[in-house]
Amino acid sequence: NIAYPTLIVHILPLGFKGLMIAVILAALISGLTSVFNSASTIFTVDIYPNLCYLRRDQIKNQELMIVGRLLVVFMILISLLWVPVVVEMHGSEIYVYMEQVMGFFAPPIACVYLLAILWTRINELGAFCGLMVGFIFGLL
């Protein structure tokens, strides 16, 4: 867990240290913005109109844009509230923690993908049932 930071601190010259830090920060920001943008788009296009089913035809693009931006702010706040949990690990077990989180989310997604590949006539209810079965496997 300390090989890469040790490489940057002890081996690289001063100019390259700054460059590597800039590259790491750029990759982090790029990853976060893509996750925030994707989650916001999924919510505003697929979920929010179904929550407002009584006035679904009256929803304007500006309202969807505001909802999407508010969702991004909400996700940033949740991320900031999660920072103390990660800091408490002192950097020693972040990889193990990430693997545990992915181990919880991977089985439901894998079940839906396998159903889609192996069963061509799957519908929305079948995908939802596959997601729930994967969720149960993820808890085990």
VMD Tcl script that builds the backbone (N, CA, C; Angstrom):
set m [mol new atoms 420]
animate dup $m
set s [atomselect $m all]
$s set {name element resname resid chain x y z} {
  {N N ASN 1 A 0.794 -1.199 0.000}
  {CA C ASN 1 A 0.000 0.000 0.000}
  {C C ASN 1 A 0.839 1.268 0.000}
  {N N ILE 2 A 2.110 1.147 0.311}
  {CA C ILE 2 A 2.931 2.347 0.373}
  {C C ILE 2 A 3.986 2.406 -0.722}
  {N N ALA 3 A 3.962 1.468 -1.656}
  {CA C ALA 3 A 4.995 1.434 -2.690}
  {C C ALA 3 A 4.919 2.658 -3.604}
  {N N TYR 4 A 3.736 3.003 -4.065}
  {CA C TYR 4 A 3.603 4.131 -4.992}
  {C C TYR 4 A 3.936 5.461 -4.319}
  {N N PRO 5 A 3.410 5.751 -3.119}
  {CA C PRO 5 A 3.820 7.005 -2.471}
  {C C PRO 5 A 5.314 7.058 -2.172}
  {N N THR 6 A 5.903 5.921 -1.806}
  {CA C THR 6 A 7.342 5.887 -1.558}
  {C C THR 6 A 8.116 6.185 -2.831}
  {N N LEU 7 A 7.672 5.637 -3.945}
  {CA C LEU 7 A 8.298 5.904 -5.243}
  {C C LEU 7 A 8.252 7.394 -5.559}
  {N N ILE 8 A 7.102 8.011 -5.341}
  {CA C ILE 8 A 6.960 9.434 -5.655}
  {C C ILE 8 A 7.830 10.284 -4.729}
  {N N VAL 9 A 7.836 9.990 -3.440}
  {CA C VAL 9 A 8.544 10.833 -2.479}
  {C C VAL 9 A 10.055 10.673 -2.570}
  {N N HIS 10 A 10.551 9.462 -2.733}
  {CA C HIS 10 A 11.991 9.226 -2.612}
  {C C HIS 10 A 12.746 9.138 -3.930}
  {N N ILE 11 A 12.094 8.785 -5.013}
  {CA C ILE 11 A 12.838 8.536 -6.246}
  {C C ILE 11 A 12.654 9.649 -7.271}
  {N N LEU 12 A 11.453 10.157 -7.437}
  {CA C LEU 12 A 11.200 11.146 -8.479}
  {C C LEU 12 A 11.801 12.505 -8.126}
  {N N PRO 13 A 12.313 13.217 -9.144}
  {CA C PRO 13 A 12.791 14.580 -8.899}
  {C C PRO 13 A 11.621 15.511 -8.588}
  {N N LEU 14 A 11.945 16.701 -8.101}
  {CA C LEU 14 A 10.947 17.627 -7.587}
  {C C LEU 14 A 9.867 17.977 -8.612}
  {N N GLY 15 A 10.218 18.276 -9.843}
  {CA C GLY 15 A 9.229 18.635 -10.853}
  {C C GLY 15 A 8.267 17.500 -11.174}
  {N N PHE 16 A 8.792 16.283 -11.193}
  {CA C PHE 16 A 7.939 15.131 -11.489}
  {C C PHE 16 A 6.999 14.781 -10.330}
  {N N LYS 17 A 7.413 15.129 -9.106}
  {CA C LYS 17 A 6.520 14.910 -7.961}
  {C C LYS 17 A 5.240 15.720 -8.135}
  {N N GLY 18 A 5.393 16.978 -8.472}
  {CA C GLY 18 A 4.230 17.835 -8.699}
  {C C GLY 18 A 3.383 17.349 -9.854}
  {N N LEU 19 A 4.057 16.902 -10.912}
  {CA C LEU 19 A 3.336 16.382 -12.068}
  {C C LEU 19 A 2.537 15.134 -11.702}
  {N N MET 20 A 3.123 14.234 -10.930}
  {CA C MET 20 A 2.420 13.010 -10.535}
  {C C MET 20 A 1.235 13.328 -9.628}
  {N N ILE 21 A 1.401 14.298 -8.737}
  {CA C ILE 21 A 0.278 14.689 -7.881}
  {C C ILE 21 A -0.839 15.291 -8.729}
  {N N ALA 22 A -0.477 16.105 -9.713}
  {CA C ALA 22 A -1.489 16.684 -10.601}
  {C C ALA 22 A -2.204 15.598 -11.399}
  {N N VAL 23 A -1.468 14.603 -11.866}
  {CA C VAL 23 A -2.074 13.500 -12.623}
  {C C VAL 23 A -3.034 12.700 -11.744}
  {N N ILE 24 A -2.633 12.417 -10.526}
  {CA C ILE 24 A -3.504 11.657 -9.612}
  {C C ILE 24 A -4.773 12.451 -9.305}
  {N N LEU 25 A -4.630 13.744 -9.025}
  {CA C LEU 25 A -5.806 14.570 -8.748}
  {C C LEU 25 A -6.713 14.682 -9.967}
  {N N ALA 26 A -6.131 14.809 -11.152}
  {CA C ALA 26 A -6.949 14.884 -12.371}
  {C C ALA 26 A -7.723 13.589 -12.590}
  {N N ALA 27 A -7.081 12.451 -12.354}
  {CA C ALA 27 A -7.770 11.165 -12.500}
  {C C ALA 27 A -8.881 11.031 -11.468}
  {N N LEU 28 A -8.630 11.473 -10.244}
  {CA C LEU 28 A -9.645 11.408 -9.197}
  {C C LEU 28 A -10.845 12.281 -9.546}
  {N N ILE 29 A -10.585 13.501 -9.967}
  {CA C ILE 29 A -11.674 14.422 -10.312}
  {C C ILE 29 A -12.445 13.904 -11.522}
  {N N SER 30 A -11.745 13.363 -12.492}
  {CA C SER 30 A -12.410 12.823 -13.679}
  {C C SER 30 A -13.325 11.661 -13.308}
  {N N GLY 31 A -12.837 10.774 -12.477}
  {CA C GLY 31 A -13.661 9.643 -12.047}
  {C C GLY 31 A -14.880 10.076 -11.261}
  {N N LEU 32 A -14.683 11.021 -10.341}
  {CA C LEU 32 A -15.814 11.489 -9.533}
  {C C LEU 32 A -16.855 12.214 -10.380}
  {N N THR 33 A -16.407 13.062 -11.294}
  {CA C THR 33 A -17.384 13.785 -12.112}
  {C C THR 33 A -18.168 12.842 -13.013}
  {N N SER 34 A -17.526 11.803 -13.513}
  {CA C SER 34 A -18.264 10.867 -14.365}
  {C C SER 34 A -19.293 10.083 -13.550}
  {N N VAL 35 A -18.956 9.705 -12.323}
  {CA C VAL 35 A -19.917 9.002 -11.469}
  {C C VAL 35 A -21.069 9.927 -11.104}
  {N N PHE 36 A -20.755 11.159 -10.706}
  {CA C PHE 36 A -21.810 12.110 -10.341}
  {C C PHE 36 A -22.715 12.400 -11.531}
  {N N ASN 37 A -22.127 12.605 -12.706}
  {CA C ASN 37 A -22.918 12.900 -13.902}
  {C C ASN 37 A -23.809 11.718 -14.281}
  {N N SER 38 A -23.268 10.513 -14.242}
  {CA C SER 38 A -24.056 9.326 -14.595}
  {C C SER 38 A -25.208 9.106 -13.625}
  {N N ALA 39 A -24.922 9.193 -12.331}
  {CA C ALA 39 A -25.977 8.985 -11.338}
  {C C ALA 39 A -27.049 10.064 -11.445}
  {N N SER 40 A -26.629 11.286 -11.684}
  {CA C SER 40 A -27.591 12.381 -11.834}
  {C C SER 40 A -28.463 12.189 -13.065}
  {N N THR 41 A -27.870 11.761 -14.164}
  {CA C THR 41 A -28.633 11.523 -15.389}
  {C C THR 41 A -29.634 10.381 -15.207}
  {N N ILE 42 A -29.182 9.295 -14.597}
  {CA C ILE 42 A -30.086 8.165 -14.367}
  {C C ILE 42 A -31.262 8.599 -13.503}
  {N N PHE 43 A -30.986 9.371 -12.443}
  {CA C PHE 43 A -32.069 9.790 -11.556}
  {C C PHE 43 A -33.037 10.736 -12.264}
  {N N THR 44 A -32.508 11.745 -12.956}
  {CA C THR 44 A -33.394 12.751 -13.548}
  {C C THR 44 A -34.163 12.226 -14.753}
  {N N VAL 45 A -33.610 11.287 -15.489}
  {CA C VAL 45 A -34.285 10.787 -16.691}
  {C C VAL 45 A -35.191 9.596 -16.382}
  {N N ASP 46 A -34.747 8.704 -15.511}
  {CA C ASP 46 A -35.482 7.460 -15.287}
  {C C ASP 46 A -36.326 7.442 -14.010}
  {N N ILE 47 A -35.815 8.014 -12.939}
  {CA C ILE 47 A -36.482 7.864 -11.647}
  {C C ILE 47 A -37.381 9.051 -11.321}
  {N N TYR 48 A -36.875 10.275 -11.449}
  {CA C TYR 48 A -37.643 11.452 -11.051}
  {C C TYR 48 A -38.975 11.590 -11.791}
  {N N PRO 49 A -39.024 11.399 -13.111}
  {CA C PRO 49 A -40.337 11.495 -13.770}
  {C C PRO 49 A -41.334 10.450 -13.279}
  {N N ASN 50 A -40.858 9.285 -12.890}
  {CA C ASN 50 A -41.768 8.264 -12.360}
  {C C ASN 50 A -42.237 8.592 -10.944}
  {N N LEU 51 A -41.433 9.344 -10.192}
  {CA C LEU 51 A -41.875 9.780 -8.874}
  {C C LEU 51 A -42.961 10.843 -8.987}
  {N N CYS 52 A -42.929 11.603 -10.059}
  {CA C CYS 52 A -43.913 12.670 -10.292}
  {C C CYS 52 A -44.906 12.224 -11.357}
  {N N TYR 53 A -45.435 11.025 -11.229}
  {CA C TYR 53 A -46.262 10.456 -12.301}
  {C C TYR 53 A -47.553 11.222 -12.527}
  {N N LEU 54 A -48.041 11.990 -11.537}
  {CA C LEU 54 A -49.274 12.753 -11.740}
  {C C LEU 54 A -49.059 13.944 -12.660}
  {N N ARG 55 A -47.850 14.469 -12.673}
  {CA C ARG 55 A -47.565 15.616 -13.529}
  {C C ARG 55 A -46.377 15.342 -14.454}
  {N N ARG 56 A -46.236 14.107 -14.857}
  {CA C ARG 56 A -45.111 13.700 -15.689}
  {C C ARG 56 A -45.033 14.489 -16.992}
  {N N ASP 57 A -46.175 14.810 -17.581}
  {CA C ASP 57 A -46.178 15.547 -18.845}
  {C C ASP 57 A -45.840 17.025 -18.657}
  {N N GLN 58 A -45.906 17.514 -17.430}
  {CA C GLN 58 A -45.677 18.930 -17.171}
  {C C GLN 58 A -44.241 19.233 -16.735}
  {N N ILE 59 A -43.405 18.233 -16.603}
  {CA C ILE 59 A -42.028 18.451 -16.162}
  {C C ILE 59 A -41.236 19.110 -17.289}
  {N N LYS 60 A -40.598 20.225 -16.956}
  {CA C LYS 60 A -39.814 20.960 -17.946}
  {C C LYS 60 A -38.345 20.579 -17.833}
  {N N ASN 61 A -37.607 20.855 -18.886}
  {CA C ASN 61 A -36.178 20.547 -18.888}
  {C C ASN 61 A -35.434 21.319 -17.811}
  {N N GLN 62 A -35.861 22.553 -17.539}
  {CA C GLN 62 A -35.197 23.346 -16.509}
  {C C GLN 62 A -35.387 22.705 -15.133}
  {N N GLU 63 A -36.565 22.156 -14.875}
  {CA C GLU 63 A -36.794 21.464 -13.605}
  {C C GLU 63 A -35.904 20.233 -13.495}
  {N N LEU 64 A -35.762 19.480 -14.587}
  {CA C LEU 64 A -34.885 18.310 -14.570}
  {C C LEU 64 A -33.433 18.719 -14.339}
  {N N MET 65 A -33.028 19.842 -14.924}
  {CA C MET 65 A -31.664 20.320 -14.739}
  {C C MET 65 A -31.420 20.708 -13.276}
  {N N ILE 66 A -32.395 21.366 -12.650}
  {CA C ILE 66 A -32.257 21.756 -11.246}
  {C C ILE 66 A -32.206 20.518 -10.354}
  {N N VAL 67 A -33.055 19.547 -10.634}
  {CA C VAL 67 A -33.055 18.302 -9.847}
  {C C VAL 67 A -31.714 17.591 -10.000}
  {N N GLY 68 A -31.187 17.547 -11.207}
  {CA C GLY 68 A -29.891 16.911 -11.430}
  {C C GLY 68 A -28.773 17.601 -10.675}
  {N N ARG 69 A -28.774 18.921 -10.685}
  {CA C ARG 69 A -27.742 19.665 -9.965}
  {C C ARG 69 A -27.873 19.476 -8.456}
  {N N LEU 70 A -29.101 19.465 -7.961}
  {CA C LEU 70 A -29.299 19.237 -6.531}
  {C C LEU 70 A -28.839 17.835 -6.126}
  {N N LEU 71 A -29.061 16.872 -7.010}
  {CA C LEU 71 A -28.606 15.515 -6.722}
  {C C LEU 71 A -27.079 15.452 -6.677}
  {N N VAL 72 A -26.409 16.174 -7.568}
  {CA C VAL 72 A -24.945 16.206 -7.541}
  {C C VAL 72 A -24.460 16.834 -6.233}
  {N N VAL 73 A -25.093 17.912 -5.794}
  {CA C VAL 73 A -24.725 18.533 -4.516}
  {C C VAL 73 A -24.946 17.543 -3.371}
  {N N PHE 74 A -26.055 16.819 -3.405}
  {CA C PHE 74 A -26.334 15.812 -2.376}
  {C C PHE 74 A -25.262 14.724 -2.373}
  {N N MET 75 A -24.860 14.248 -3.541}
  {CA C MET 75 A -23.831 13.210 -3.615}
  {C C MET 75 A -22.479 13.735 -3.118}
  {N N ILE 76 A -22.174 14.997 -3.398}
  {CA C ILE 76 A -20.928 15.580 -2.894}
  {C C ILE 76 A -20.964 15.653 -1.373}
  {N N LEU 77 A -22.103 16.042 -0.806}
  {CA C LEU 77 A -22.221 16.089 0.653}
  {C C LEU 77 A -22.069 14.708 1.272}
  {N N ILE 78 A -22.674 13.698 0.665}
  {CA C ILE 78 A -22.512 12.327 1.159}
  {C C ILE 78 A -21.042 11.903 1.076}
  {N N SER 79 A -20.378 12.265 -0.010}
  {CA C SER 79 A -18.958 11.940 -0.152}
  {C C SER 79 A -18.120 12.616 0.924}
  {N N LEU 80 A -18.436 13.879 1.211}
  {CA C LEU 80 A -17.692 14.591 2.248}
  {C C LEU 80 A -17.949 14.001 3.629}
  {N N LEU 81 A -19.163 13.540 3.863}
  {CA C LEU 81 A -19.458 12.905 5.148}
  {C C LEU 81 A -18.776 11.537 5.282}
  {N N TRP 82 A -18.408 10.941 4.156}
  {CA C TRP 82 A -17.762 9.627 4.164}
  {C C TRP 82 A -16.253 9.743 4.389}
  {N N VAL 83 A -15.695 10.939 4.231}
  {CA C VAL 83 A -14.251 11.142 4.368}
  {C C VAL 83 A -13.733 10.716 5.739}
  {N N PRO 84 A -14.389 11.057 6.856}
  {CA C PRO 84 A -13.857 10.607 8.153}
  {C C PRO 84 A -13.747 9.094 8.282}
  {N N VAL 85 A -14.625 8.358 7.644}
  {CA C VAL 85 A -14.543 6.895 7.697}
  {C C VAL 85 A -13.268 6.423 7.011}
  {N N VAL 86 A -12.964 7.023 5.864}
  {CA C VAL 86 A -11.757 6.631 5.129}
  {C C VAL 86 A -10.508 7.106 5.855}
  {N N VAL 87 A -10.543 8.308 6.432}
  {CA C VAL 87 A -9.386 8.836 7.161}
  {C C VAL 87 A -9.100 7.985 8.388}
  {N N GLU 88 A -10.138 7.475 9.020}
  {CA C GLU 88 A -9.961 6.635 10.208}
  {C C GLU 88 A -9.173 5.366 9.899}
  {N N MET 89 A -9.175 4.943 8.653}
  {CA C MET 89 A -8.417 3.750 8.271}
  {C C MET 89 A -6.921 4.022 8.182}
  {N N HIS 90 A -6.531 5.276 8.187}
  {CA C HIS 90 A -5.127 5.690 8.108}
  {C C HIS 90 A -4.437 5.170 6.852}
  {N N GLY 91 A -5.189 4.949 5.803}
  {CA C GLY 91 A -4.620 4.548 4.527}
  {C C GLY 91 A -4.154 3.115 4.461}
  {N N SER 92 A -4.303 2.362 5.548}
  {CA C SER 92 A -3.730 1.022 5.560}
  {C C SER 92 A -4.614 -0.013 4.887}
  {N N GLU 93 A -5.911 0.151 4.978}
  {CA C GLU 93 A -6.791 -0.887 4.470}
  {C C GLU 93 A -7.812 -0.343 3.474}
  {N N ILE 94 A -7.455 0.679 2.745}
  {CA C ILE 94 A -8.403 1.262 1.789}
  {C C ILE 94 A -8.707 0.268 0.673}
  {N N TYR 95 A -7.686 -0.434 0.196}
  {CA C TYR 95 A -7.911 -1.418 -0.865}
  {C C TYR 95 A -8.853 -2.520 -0.392}
  {N N VAL 96 A -8.638 -2.994 0.825}
  {CA C VAL 96 A -9.503 -4.045 1.380}
  {C C VAL 96 A -10.927 -3.518 1.529}
  {N N TYR 97 A -11.062 -2.279 1.965}
  {CA C TYR 97 A -12.383 -1.667 2.106}
  {C C TYR 97 A -13.081 -1.546 0.756}
  {N N MET 98 A -12.346 -1.095 -0.250}
  {CA C MET 98 A -12.921 -0.967 -1.595}
  {C C MET 98 A -13.365 -2.331 -2.124}
  {N N GLU 99 A -12.590 -3.352 -1.874}
  {CA C GLU 99 A -12.966 -4.695 -2.312}
  {C C GLU 99 A -14.215 -5.197 -1.590}
  {N N GLN 100 A -14.360 -4.851 -0.321}
  {CA C GLN 100 A -15.563 -5.251 0.414}
  {C C GLN 100 A -16.792 -4.545 -0.140}
  {N N VAL 101 A -16.653 -3.270 -0.466}
  {CA C VAL 101 A -17.787 -2.536 -1.040}
  {C C VAL 101 A -18.143 -3.104 -2.406}
  {N N MET 102 A -17.154 -3.356 -3.240}
  {CA C MET 102 A -17.418 -3.934 -4.563}
  {C C MET 102 A -17.969 -5.351 -4.446}
  {N N GLY 103 A -17.551 -6.085 -3.426}
  {CA C GLY 103 A -18.092 -7.413 -3.197}
  {C C GLY 103 A -19.567 -7.385 -2.839}
  {N N PHE 104 A -20.026 -6.280 -2.311}
  {CA C PHE 104 A -21.440 -6.142 -1.987}
  {C C PHE 104 A -22.263 -5.784 -3.229}
  {N N PHE 105 A -21.691 -4.958 -4.124}
  {CA C PHE 105 A -22.436 -4.498 -5.298}
  {C C PHE 105 A -22.263 -5.396 -6.526}
  {N N ALA 106 A -21.212 -6.171 -6.582}
  {CA C ALA 106 A -20.934 -6.965 -7.783}
  {C C ALA 106 A -21.930 -8.109 -8.012}
  {N N PRO 107 A -22.356 -8.870 -7.002}
  {CA C PRO 107 A -23.285 -9.984 -7.281}
  {C C PRO 107 A -24.606 -9.561 -7.914}
  {N N PRO 108 A -25.275 -8.489 -7.453}
  {CA C PRO 108 A -26.519 -8.111 -8.145}
  {C C PRO 108 A -26.304 -7.738 -9.603}
  {N N ILE 109 A -25.242 -6.993 -9.872}
  {CA C ILE 109 A -24.964 -6.589 -11.248}
  {C C ILE 109 A -24.607 -7.804 -12.094}
  {N N ALA 110 A -23.833 -8.722 -11.519}
  {CA C ALA 110 A -23.461 -9.930 -12.258}
  {C C ALA 110 A -24.688 -10.785 -12.567}
  {N N CYS 111 A -25.629 -10.881 -11.633}
  {CA C CYS 111 A -26.848 -11.663 -11.888}
  {C C CYS 111 A -27.655 -11.069 -13.030}
  {N N VAL 112 A -27.789 -9.763 -13.053}
  {CA C VAL 112 A -28.551 -9.128 -14.132}
  {C C VAL 112 A -27.849 -9.332 -15.469}
  {N N TYR 113 A -26.522 -9.192 -15.505}
  {CA C TYR 113 A -25.787 -9.416 -16.758}
  {C C TYR 113 A -25.915 -10.864 -17.222}
  {N N LEU 114 A -25.773 -11.804 -16.299}
  {CA C LEU 114 A -25.896 -13.209 -16.688}
  {C C LEU 114 A -27.291 -13.530 -17.201}
  {N N LEU 115 A -28.317 -12.981 -16.550}
  {CA C LEU 115 A -29.674 -13.197 -17.055}
  {C C LEU 115 A -29.843 -12.617 -18.455}
  {N N ALA 116 A -29.299 -11.436 -18.675}
  {CA C ALA 116 A -29.429 -10.798 -19.988}
  {C C ALA 116 A -28.689 -11.583 -21.067}
  {N N ILE 117 A -27.563 -12.175 -20.717}
  {CA C ILE 117 A -26.777 -12.927 -21.707}
  {C C ILE 117 A -27.390 -14.306 -21.965}
  {N N LEU 118 A -27.796 -14.984 -20.901}
  {CA C LEU 118 A -28.242 -16.360 -21.037}
  {C C LEU 118 A -29.724 -16.508 -21.380}
  {N N TRP 119 A -30.520 -15.486 -21.110}
  {CA C TRP 119 A -31.957 -15.584 -21.336}
  {C C TRP 119 A -32.393 -14.374 -22.142}
  {N N THR 120 A -32.637 -14.579 -23.410}
  {CA C THR 120 A -32.909 -13.455 -24.313}
  {C C THR 120 A -34.293 -12.848 -24.117}
  {N N ARG 121 A -35.214 -13.546 -23.474}
  {CA C ARG 121 A -36.580 -13.046 -23.315}
  {C C ARG 121 A -36.815 -12.411 -21.945}
  {N N ILE 122 A -35.761 -11.956 -21.290}
  {CA C ILE 122 A -35.911 -11.364 -19.969}
  {C C ILE 122 A -36.626 -10.017 -20.079}
  {N N ASN 123 A -37.490 -9.745 -19.106}
  {CA C ASN 123 A -38.201 -8.469 -19.088}
  {C C ASN 123 A -37.802 -7.692 -17.828}
  {N N GLU 124 A -38.513 -6.604 -17.568}
  {CA C GLU 124 A -38.164 -5.757 -16.430}
  {C C GLU 124 A -38.342 -6.485 -15.104}
  {N N LEU 125 A -39.404 -7.243 -14.966}
  {CA C LEU 125 A -39.638 -7.990 -13.729}
  {C C LEU 125 A -38.560 -9.048 -13.512}
  {N N GLY 126 A -38.161 -9.732 -14.580}
  {CA C GLY 126 A -37.109 -10.733 -14.469}
  {C C GLY 126 A -35.776 -10.117 -14.071}
  {N N ALA 127 A -35.468 -8.941 -14.630}
  {CA C ALA 127 A -34.227 -8.260 -14.258}
  {C C ALA 127 A -34.270 -7.830 -12.798}
  {N N PHE 128 A -35.429 -7.345 -12.352}
  {CA C PHE 128 A -35.562 -6.947 -10.944}
  {C C PHE 128 A -35.399 -8.152 -10.021}
  {N N CYS 129 A -36.003 -9.275 -10.376}
  {CA C CYS 129 A -35.852 -10.487 -9.572}
  {C C CYS 129 A -34.397 -10.952 -9.542}
  {N N GLY 130 A -33.719 -10.861 -10.688}
  {CA C GLY 130 A -32.296 -11.195 -10.727}
  {C C GLY 130 A -31.474 -10.270 -9.850}
  {N N LEU 131 A -31.845 -9.005 -9.825}
  {CA C LEU 131 A -31.162 -8.038 -8.968}
  {C C LEU 131 A -31.352 -8.386 -7.496}
  {N N MET 132 A -32.547 -8.788 -7.128}
  {CA C MET 132 A -32.821 -9.159 -5.732}
  {C C MET 132 A -32.098 -10.445 -5.346}
  {N N VAL 133 A -32.056 -11.419 -6.251}
  {CA C VAL 133 A -31.310 -12.656 -5.972}
  {C C VAL 133 A -29.831 -12.341 -5.807}
  {N N GLY 134 A -29.299 -11.480 -6.668}
  {CA C GLY 134 A -27.904 -11.068 -6.530}
  {C C GLY 134 A -27.655 -10.317 -5.241}
  {N N PHE 135 A -28.623 -9.516 -4.815}
  {CA C PHE 135 A -28.502 -8.791 -3.548}
  {C C PHE 135 A -28.409 -9.771 -2.383}
  {N N ILE 136 A -29.220 -10.823 -2.435}
  {CA C ILE 136 A -29.175 -11.843 -1.376}
  {C C ILE 136 A -27.824 -12.555 -1.390}
  {N N PHE 137 A -27.320 -12.881 -2.585}
  {CA C PHE 137 A -25.991 -13.495 -2.673}
  {C C PHE 137 A -24.911 -12.551 -2.147}
  {N N GLY 138 A -25.084 -11.263 -2.395}
  {CA C GLY 138 A -24.119 -10.286 -1.901}
  {C C GLY 138 A -24.101 -10.195 -0.383}
  {N N LEU 139 A -25.252 -10.408 0.241}
  {CA C LEU 139 A -25.297 -10.391 1.702}
  {C C LEU 139 A -24.649 -11.616 2.319}
  {N N LEU 140 A -24.665 -12.725 1.575}
  {CA C LEU 140 A -24.055 -13.951 2.101}
  {C C LEU 140 A -22.570 -13.814 2.041}
}
mol reanalyze $m
mol bondsrecalc $m
mol representation Tube
mol addrep $m
